[in-house]
């Protein structure tokens, strides 16, 4: 973390977080030593607000050493503790910060986890110095947080996820970001298909072994052969480049290929990539939303460059897959 963080971005993230979760009482972003960087509370400014933030400070004072000891080798973690008839959730999605939330005891643990992990990931982007970070909550996050709560099935499960879309929309970069948390400035077009694997840990007893099929986007030359790559898929991304005029029109073409090649109904997500290139965007979120609604899909806006919403896209597919087991 270099320089001073963009406090306006952090406060906007926290405000949207508090607005979305009815049971949330207060939330704070602190560094790994427990120093509060930014906070938000549903209490009005004054004595009540001070007491709520005091409760967060007291919680951090009590638990910061435990958090350091318990998660010292982990940059990503989530935990919930009950204290004085309130839930305290603490979450980290990187090396810089811990997101701490005070919530009503009736608040769903799942809702707290999904939102905490999402917001904590965004906080890390801001603290890493990225100035273009969306503070809006994607619909996919709301869908995930409202799914039926219950224990996940135990075991290691395998899911074949296909990534389709025209050439140079960023499919390979999304996979590289997801698997290695890296972005490559160079570009080599995928010819045919490339297969990668990553195990996603959903909790200590549940893991998803993702087999990722990066399907080449050369429409004319590869079309006769691609149907073989789709067979056995349990989910699909249709990736578009938001800086490319008319690229949204490709969604219907790719979806037709999926329908022609996959016999069962699978979850499909429209992934609007390159969303960090604000000055070059020609496809709006509203346009993507309309197409997604017409086809019965969800959508998410991503940036393989910054990593924004990349993990969330794969996490959504993981939950959709595990629900069918």
N, C-alpha and C positions, 0 to 999 in steps of 0.2 A: 504494500500500500504506500503510494507516494503522494506527498502534498496533502492538502485539506480535502475532505470528501465533499461532494455536492449535497449539501444539507437539504436543499429544496427538493431534489429527487428522492432522497430518503424519506422526507416528511410526506411527500405525495404517495409513496409506496405504503407507508404506515396508515395514512388516512383511508386509502382504498381498502386496505386489509381490515381496518376497524369497521368500515361501512358494510363489508360483505358478511362478516361473522357477527350475528346478533348477540351471541354470548360473550364476546370479547369485551373486557373491561378496560384494559390498558396493554400497551405493547412498547417495548424498548429495544433498541439496537445497542449493544455494548461491544467493546473490544474484548480480547481474550483475557484481559486483567479485570474485567468487570466495570470498566469506565463507560458510562452511558453516552453514546454519540448522538442519538436522536430518540424521541419518544412521542407517544400519542395516547390520549385518554378520552373516554366518553364522558368523564366528569367535566363540569364547567371549570374554567380557570378559577383558582382560589384554593381555599383550605382543603376541600375534598379532593381536588386534583393533586395537590401536594401530598396528601396522605396515600393516594394510590401509587404515585411514583415512588414515594418512600417505601411502600411495600415491595415494589420491584427491586429497589436498591437493597433492602434488607434481605430479600431472597437471594440476590446475587452475592451479597457478603457471606451468606451462609453456605451457598452451594458452589461458588466459583472454584474453590480448592478441590472439591469433590469432582466437579466437571473436568478440571485440568487433569486430575489423577486418573479418572475413569476413561476419559477420551483423549488422553495425551498423544496417542499415535493416530488419532482419527481426525480428519478435517470435516467429515460429514457425520452428524448424529442428530437424534431426536429423542426426547424423553419427556414424560409427564409426571409431575408430582402433585399430590393434594396436600394443601396446608391451609388451616383456618377456613374451611368450607369454600375454598377456591381451588381451581386448577392452575398450576404453573407449568407452562410448556416451554422448554428451551430447545433450540434447534440451531445447528450450524451447517452450512453448505460450502465451507471454504476455510481458509486459514486466518481470515481477518476478524470475524465477528461471530457473535451469538445473538440470536433473536429470542427474546423472552416475552411471553404473553401471560397475562392474568386473565382467566376466564371464569364464567359462571360454571358451577359443577355439572350442570345439565348439558353443557356444550359437548358435542360429539368429539371423541378422541380422533376419529378419522378426519373430521373436518379440520381440527387443529393441526394435524400432521400434514395434510395436503397443502393447506395454505401456508403453514410455517416453512415447509421445504421450498415452496415456490418463492415466497417473499425473501427468505434467507438467501436463495440463489441470486435473486435480483440485487440484493444488498451487496453481495460479493462483487458483482459486475461494477456497481457504482464505486465501491472502495478500490477496485482495480483501476479506476480512472476513466472508465467509459462514460462519455457524456450523453450518448444517445441510447437511453434505456427506457423502454416503455413501462409506465407505471400502472397501466390498465390490467385488470384481472381477466385472463382469457376464459371463454366459456367452457373450455375443456377442464379447467381447474374447478369451476363450479360443479360440473357434471361429476367429476371424480369425488369431490367432497360430499356429495349427496347420495353416493351409491350406498347400497345396503351394507350396514356395518356388521361385522362378524369376523370370526377368525379365518385367516387365509388357509387354504389347504397346505399341508406340509409336504415338502419334497422339492426335487429339482425337475422343472418342467421345461420342455423345449417348444419354442414357437418360431415358425418361419415367417419372417416379415419381408415383404417385397417393397422396394422403393422404385417407383416408376416416375416418368416425366421426361420432357425433352432434354436434349444434350445441353450441358453447361448451366443447368438450373441449380446445381449444388448438391446433388444426391451423395456423391462421394465425399464431399466436404462435411455434410451432416453426419455421415457414418464415422468419419475420422474424428470429428468433434465429440461424438457420443462415446466412441471406444477409447480414444487416447487423450481427449480434451485438448486437441491440437487443431490448428488451421493452417493449411498450406496455400501460399500465394501462387504457386505454380499450378498449372492445370493440364492433366492428361485425360483425354476422353475415354470413358469406359467402353470397350468394344465387347459386345455380347453381355457378359455378366461377371461380376466379382462377388465372391462370397466371404463374409466376415462373421465373427462370432464374439459375443460378449455376454457374460452372466450378470444379470441385474438382481441384486439382493433386495427383496421386498421387506423381509424381516429375517430374523435369525433362523427360522425354520422353512422359509419359502424363497426359492430362487427361480428365476426365469433364464433359461439358456436361449438367448436370441440368436437365431441364424439369419443374418441379414443378406438379402440378395439385392445387390446394386445392379439394376437392369439398364443396359445401354439405351440411350435415347435416340439413336439413329433410326428414325421412323421407317424410311423406305427400305434401307438395306437389311435391317434386322427383323422386321415385322414377321416374315414367314417362320422364324425360328423361336420367337420369344415365348410362344404359348407353353413351351416345355418348361420354361423357367418359373411360370406361375403355379404349376401344379403343386398341391399340398400346402399352399400358403394359408396362414391363419389370420393375416391382416395385411393391409397395404397402405403405403403413403403414395399420394400423387403430388409430386413436388413441382411448384411453379416458381419462376423468377419474377418477382414483383417489379423489376426494372425493365422488363421486356414487353413491349406493346403486344397485345393480343395473346399473350401466353396463357391467360386464364382459359381461353377457348380450347386448349389442349386437354383439359380435364375430362371432357366428355369422350374424347377419343381414347384416352388411356383407360377410362372406366369401362368402355366397351370391350377393350382387350381383356381386362380382368374378368368381366362377366362371361366372355366367350371361353375363358380358359380355366376358371375356378368354379367347380360345380356347386359349392355351398356358399351361403351368405357369410361374408366376412366383414369386419369393421374396416372402413376406409376413411382416411383423414386427408384433407387438402392441406398441404404444408406450404405456406406463403413465405418463401425464403428470400434472403438478401434484404431483410427489412431494416437493416442498419443504414442502408444507402438512402437516407431521407430525401436528399436533393434529386435523386434519380428515380424515385418510385412513380410508376404510371398505373399501377393496379392498386386500388384502394381496398381497405379492409371490408368496407360495405359491399363492394363488388364480389369479393370472395365469399362473404357471408351469404349473399343471395344465391350463388351457385351451390354452395354447400347445403343450404336449406332445400333447394329444388331437388337435389339428389339424395337428401336424407343423411348427409355426412356431418361430422364436426370438422372444424378447421383450426389451425394455429399459425401464428406469425412467428417466424424464426430468423435467426442470423447465425450461420455457421461460423462467421468471422468472430463474433463476440461470444457465441454460445447461448445467446438468449433464447429461451423456450425449447432448446434442443432436448435436454433431458426430460422435460415435461411431455413432449410429444411421444417419446418412447415409453414413458411411465404410463401414459394414458392407455397405450396399446397393451402394456403388461397387465393392467387391471382389467381391461376388457377381455383379455385372453383367460386370465385366472378365474374370472367369474363363470366361465363356461365349463370349468373342470368339475 
